[in-house]
Amino acid sequence: MPEAALLHDYLLTDRYLPIEAEIAKLQEKYQLSGPTDPLVPILQVRKEYIYGALDAIVENFGSIDVYLREALAVDQSMLTELRGRWLE
């Protein structure tokens, strides 16, 4: 998947995952009270986050394919199925 497409799809999360609604769900699910400001950065969509994650994957595993195999136990059959679902 081209990097530009990956970034575009990731940034769309901001449109379809309203932070306020997600904070309300978290508050209800975990019975949280108090300030919600600390939750905002966790739920925000930022280019630095995706680039940081990709950099860490490459630094620790050498490639995304190795990361998928070794860290997530995604075999070739699963990878083919996922690519068919998500990249078409």
Secondary structure as GFF3:
##gff-version 3
##sequence-region A 1 88
A	DSSP	alpha_helix	3	16	.	.	.	ID=ss1
A	DSSP	alpha_helix	19	30	.	.	.	ID=ss2
A	DSSP	three_ten_helix	37	39	.	.	.	ID=ss3
A	DSSP	alpha_helix	40	43	.	.	.	ID=ss4
A	DSSP	alpha_helix	47	61	.	.	.	ID=ss5
A	DSSP	alpha_helix	64	70	.	.	.	ID=ss6
A	DSSP	alpha_helix	76	86	.	.	.	ID=ss7
###
